[in-house]
Amino acid sequence: MSITQTRSPIKDRPLRLPGQSLEEERNAIWEDKIEPYALIALFFVAFAAIEWWRLWTSLPPVPWPLTGCALLMVLLTAWRVWRRRPRMRAIRQGIDGEKAVGQFLERPREAGYHVFHDVLGPTFNVDHVLVGPAGVFTIETKTWSKPSKGDSRVTADDRGLLVAGHRPERDLLVQARSQASWIHHQIKESTGRSFTVKPVIVFPGWFIDPSAQRFSNLWVLEPKALPGFLEKEPLCIEPSDVKLAAFHLSRMIRSGERE
């Protein structure tokens, strides 16, 4: 039996992985901003090597123009790599942080939680979403570098969070609440049911002062503490409703991937 037309047996695209948005940004930086220049530099290096080979074998050489072009492209590529090195380092660190948090979220699965990673919004992404017996939780991961010396704690005062004694330029509380509100709206729009969504901010590797852990109606935690906090939460969603919310959230994620 001959098959003239084929199609993939996979109906839906797989759910996203921890740190996938950062992986995509890193790949885009390399493919759009660095790789073309590196290939051009390699091209001119190859031609310059040929010209120098011709000089070595007493063939009529003309190495200087191509050598100049090769040197120019190598310098330009090196400059572009150096310029984007801080962002690439930050992206790599962010990817590692989101993957580490994703590993800690395997434990809540055993307690009946559904875990979704890298949920894409209109102009942002939610790093992780949990749907389980204790409710719906959005998790924003902040894999920030710690100071080599001095204060490396996350604390809180009456104005908000302080990271290593400094107030972040971007209001983390507003960001976390906005993500939770968006997830709440998406689930309510697709299910017709209103589920409370609790925002969570995690700082891998940081010490979280008790004053910040349950600050302003959200959790600020080190990822290792998250499963314990979930276990202490009262059960408020029936298993059938957990499946309902998780199913519609997964359909929304896959629909966004197709678009």
Buried (B, 14 or more C-beta within 10 A) or exposed (E): EEEEEEEEEEEEEEBBBBBBBBBBBBEEBBEEBBEEBBEBBBBBBEBBBBBBEBEEEEEEBEBEEBBEBBBEBBEBBEEBBEEBEEEBEBBBBBBBBBBBBBEBBEBBEEEBBBBBBBBBEEEEBBBBBBBBBBBBBBBBBBBBEBEEEEBBBBBBEEEBBBBBEEEBEEBBBEBBBBBBEBBBEBBBEBBEEEBEBBBBBBBBBBEBBEBBBEBBEBBBBBBEBBBEBBEEBEEEBEEEBBBBBBBBBBEBBBEBEEE
